[in-house]
Amino acid sequence: MNTTTTLKNPQVLIIDDERDICYLLGTLLKRRQIQSKYVNSLKEAANLLETINPEIIFLDNHLPDGLGVNFIGYIKRFHPVAKIIMITAHDTVADVRKAYKEGVDYFIGKPFSKESINNIMEKLEC
């Protein structure tokens, strides 16, 4: 019996204040036949997460209204099975450790490559 969970056609949310990052991630996902939505703040994310149930969330750490790492608990409380991928230019060892301690599944430093996104999506079997 195969116990691997696959995420075929997952709902994806991108939380990043840089619109070009949102467009880039959205384009990379679209090439994999995956649709995504994006928001540019934690407040917008909290509002949208009341109406959608994403399987995958790309989360920036430095947003205009707070740190993404402090938002992980909120996501896990209301969407416990969502896979969280932190993407940030602030990728010190301490930042990485804190993110994993809070519950992220993957951590990618900016700038990221198309290959790094594709590798994670393959690990998630998307």
VOBA-1610 file (N, C-alpha, C; in pm, whole numbers, padded with zeros to 5 digits, always signed):
BEGIN
Met+00085-00117+00000Met+00000+00000+00000Met+00090+00124+00000Asn+00056+00222-00083Asn+00132+00347-00091Asn+00077+00445+00012Thr+00164+00488+00106Thr+00120+00580+00210Thr+00165+00723+00182Thr+00225+00746+00066Thr+00271+00879+00030Thr+00151+00966-00006Thr+00145+01085+00051Thr+00038+01178+00019Thr+00079+01258-00103Thr-00010+01265-00199Thr+00019+01347-00316Thr-00074+01467-00315Leu-00024+01576-00365Leu-00103+01698-00372Leu-00125+01734-00518Lys-00215+01663-00582Lys-00245+01692-00722Lys-00344+01808-00726Asn-00311+01907-00807Asn-00392+02028-00818Asn-00419+02094-00684Pro-00314+02120-00607Pro-00334+02181-00475Pro-00374+02327-00486Gln-00442+02374-00385Gln-00470+02517-00374Gln-00349+02580-00307Val-00293+02685-00368Val-00170+02747-00319Val-00195+02893-00287Leu-00143+02937-00173Leu-00148+03077-00134Leu-00006+03129-00121Ile+00020+03245-00181Ile+00149+03312-00172Ile+00129+03437-00088Ile+00208+03449+00019Ile+00202+03566+00107Ile+00337+03637+00098Asp+00341+03745+00021Asp+00466+03818+00001Asp+00433+03961-00038Asp+00505+04058+00018Asp+00477+04197-00012Asp+00541+04244-00143Glu+00626+04163-00201Glu+00688+04197-00329Glu+00605+04135-00441Arg+00535+04220-00513Arg+00446+04170-00619Arg+00522+04092-00726Asp+00646+04132-00755Asp+00721+04058-00857Asp+00751+03915-00812Ile+00771+03895-00682Ile+00790+03759-00629Ile+00660+03680-00644Cys+00548+03744-00615Cys+00418+03677-00630Cys+00394+03635-00774Tyr+00425+03725-00868Tyr+00407+03692-01010Tyr+00502+03582-01053Leu+00626+03589-01009Leu+00724+03486-01045Leu+00681+03349-00992Leu+00646+03342-00865Leu+00601+03214-00809Leu+00474+03166-00879Gly+00382+03258-00903Gly+00258+03221-00972Gly+00285+03164-01110Thr+00380+03223-01182Thr+00417+03174-01315Thr+00481+03036-01307Leu+00574+03019-01212Leu+00639+02888-01197Leu+00536+02780-01162Leu+00440+02814-01079Leu+00336+02717-01042Leu+00244+02689-01161Lys+00209+02792-01234Lys+00120+02776-01349Lys+00180+02681-01451Arg+00314+02687-01468Arg+00381+02594-01560Arg+00365+02450-01514Arg+00337+02431-01387Arg+00312+02297-01333Arg+00161+02268-01327Gln+00082+02352-01393Gln-00064+02338-01395Gln-00125+02359-01256Ile-00064+02446-01176Ile-00111+02475-01040Ile-00151+02621-01033Gln-00274+02646-00993Gln-00323+02782-00977Gln-00290+02832-00835Ser-00269+02962-00824Ser-00237+03019-00694Ser-00307+03153-00675Lys-00316+03192-00550Lys-00365+03325-00514Lys-00253+03390-00434Tyr-00251+03522-00434Tyr-00151+03588-00352Tyr-00209+03707-00278Val-00147+03737-00164Val-00177+03855-00084Val-00044+03918-00043Asn-00051+04045-00002Asn+00072+04118+00025Asn+00093+04156+00171Ser+00010+04104+00261Ser+00025+04134+00403Ser-00033+04020+00486Leu+00004+04019+00613Leu-00049+03917+00704Leu-00199+03938+00727Lys-00242+04063+00733Lys-00385+04091+00751Lys-00466+04036+00635Glu-00418+04062+00512Glu-00487+04008+00394Glu-00487+03856+00397Ala-00376+03798+00442Ala-00366+03652+00450Ala-00467+03597+00550Ala-00475+03657+00667Ala-00570+03611+00769Ala-00713+03618+00716Asn-00747+03727+00647Asn-00882+03740+00591Asn-00909+03632+00485Leu-00814+03610+00396Leu-00834+03511+00290Leu-00837+03369+00347Leu-00757+03343+00449Leu-00755+03208+00508Leu-00885+03172+00579Glu-00973+03269+00598Glu-01106+03240+00652Glu-01196+03180+00546Thr-01162+03200+00419Thr-01249+03153+00311Thr-01188+03045+00223Ile-01057+03025+00230Ile-00995+02920+00149Ile-00917+02825+00240Asn-00886+02708+00187Asn-00813+02607+00263Asn-00696+02557+00179Pro-00589+02637+00172Pro-00478+02598+00085Pro-00400+02479+00140Glu-00353+02396+00047Glu-00268+02284+00087Glu-00122+02328+00098Ile-00087+02435+00024Ile+00051+02485+00024Ile+00049+02636+00042Ile+00138+02686+00129Ile+00149+02831+00152Ile+00295+02870+00141Phe+00322+02964+00050Phe+00454+03026+00042Phe+00446+03150+00129Leu+00534+03162+00227Leu+00525+03268+00327Leu+00656+03345+00336Asp+00649+03475+00306Asp+00764+03563+00325Asp+00776+03590+00475Asn+00897+03622+00521Asn+00914+03650+00664Asn+00896+03797+00698His+00944+03886+00615His+00936+04029+00646His+00826+04095+00564Leu+00714+04116+00630Leu+00597+04176+00566Leu+00568+04310+00632Pro+00492+04397+00567Pro+00471+04531+00621Pro+00404+04532+00759Asp+00326+04430+00790Asp+00254+04429+00917Asp+00300+04320+01013Gly+00421+04269+00993Gly+00475+04172+01088Gly+00565+04069+01024Leu+00610+03978+01108Leu+00698+03870+01064Leu+00617+03746+01031Gly+00647+03688+00915Gly+00580+03565+00876Gly+00602+03452+00974Val+00722+03447+01033Val+00752+03339+01129Val+00655+03343+01248Asn+00607+03461+01283Asn+00511+03473+01393Asn+00369+03440+01349Phe+00347+03421+01219Phe+00216+03389+01163Phe+00199+03238+01143Ile+00308+03164+01155Ile+00304+03020+01131Ile+00207+02951+01227Gly+00210+02989+01354Gly+00119+02929+01452Gly-00027+02949+01415Tyr-00061+03067+01365Tyr-00197+03096+01320Tyr-00236+03001+01207Ile-00146+02989+01109Ile-00174+02901+00996Ile-00195+02758+01045Lys-00104+02709+01129Lys-00112+02570+01176Lys-00236+02545+01260Arg-00281+02647+01334Arg-00401+02631+01417Arg-00525+02609+01332Phe-00537+02685+01224Phe-00658+02678+01143Phe-00645+02592+01017His-00522+02565+00977His-00495+02483+00858His-00380+02388+00890Pro-00403+02293+00980Pro-00293+02211+01032Pro-00221+02125+00930Val-00284+02091+00820Val-00218+02005+00722Val-00152+02084+00609Ala-00168+02216+00609Ala-00106+02298+00505Ala+00045+02288+00514Lys+00109+02274+00399Lys+00255+02273+00392Lys+00300+02419+00378Ile+00390+02461+00465Ile+00437+02599+00464Ile+00581+02604+00415Ile+00602+02687+00315Ile+00734+02708+00258Ile+00772+02853+00284Met+00868+02875+00372Met+00911+03011+00401Met+01011+03055+00294Ile+00989+03175+00242Ile+01080+03233+00142Ile+01120+03370+00195Thr+01249+03391+00214Thr+01292+03518+00271Thr+01437+03549+00236Ala+01466+03677+00228Ala+01604+03720+00207Ala+01682+03713+00338His+01611+03704+00448His+01674+03696+00580His+01683+03549+00618Asp+01793+03487+00579Asp+01803+03342+00598Asp+01926+03306+00681Thr+01940+03373+00794Thr+02048+03338+00886Thr+02016+03203+00950Val+02114+03142+01010Val+02093+03014+01079Val+01984+03029+01185Ala+01985+03141+01257Ala+01884+03164+01360Ala+01744+03174+01299Asp+01733+03243+01185Asp+01603+03255+01116Asp+01552+03118+01072Val+01640+03038+01015Val+01603+02905+00967Val+01557+02819+01085Arg+01634+02819+01191Arg+01598+02738+01310Arg+01463+02778+01366Lys+01441+02910+01380Lys+01314+02957+01435Lys+01197+02916+01346Ala+01215+02928+01215Ala+01108+02891+01122Ala+01072+02743+01135Tyr+01174+02657+01141Tyr+01146+02514+01155Tyr+01084+02483+01292Lys+01131+02552+01394Lys+01074+02532+01529Lys+00926+02569+01531Glu+00891+02674+01456Glu+00751+02718+01451Glu+00664+02628+01364Gly+00727+02550+01274Gly+00648+02455+01197Gly+00654+02463+01046Val+00749+02540+00989Val+00757+02540+00842Val+00803+02403+00794Asp+00765+02371+00674Asp+00805+02244+00615Asp+00930+02258+00530Tyr+00946+02375+00467Tyr+01063+02403+00383Tyr+01102+02549+00401Phe+01228+02578+00377Phe+01281+02714+00392Phe+01367+02743+00270Ile+01337+02853+00199Ile+01414+02892+00081Ile+01460+03036+00099Gly+01588+03059+00080Gly+01640+03194+00084Gly+01617+03265-00049Lys+01599+03397-00041Lys+01589+03479-00163Lys+01727+03533-00193Pro+01764+03548-00316Pro+01682+03511-00432Pro+01680+03359-00449Phe+01568+03309-00492Phe+01556+03165-00513Phe+01559+03136-00662Ser+01579+03011-00695Ser+01584+02970-00835Ser+01458+02891-00871Lys+01435+02884-00999Lys+01325+02802-01051Lys+01343+02658-01004Glu+01469+02611-01004Glu+01498+02473-00963Glu+01462+02449-00817Ser+01489+02548-00730Ser+01457+02528-00587Ser+01307+02515-00566Ile+01229+02594-00639Ile+01083+02584-00629Ile+01036+02450-00685Asn+01087+02413-00802Asn+01048+02286-00864Asn+01087+02167-00776Asn+01203+02173-00711Asn+01245+02063-00623Asn+01147+02044-00508Ile+01105+02154-00449Ile+01009+02143-00337Ile+00875+02092-00387Met+00830+02141-00500Met+00702+02095-00553Met+00709+01946-00588Glu+00822+01900-00634Glu+00839+01756-00660Glu+00837+01677-00529Lys+00900+01729-00424Lys+00896+01662-00294Lys+00755+01652-00242Leu+00675+01755-00272Leu+00533+01754-00231Leu+00447+01675-00330Glu+00511+01624-00434Glu+00446+01545-00537Glu+00334+01622-00606Cys+00366+01746-00643Cys+00272+01832-00716Cys+00312+01839-00862
//
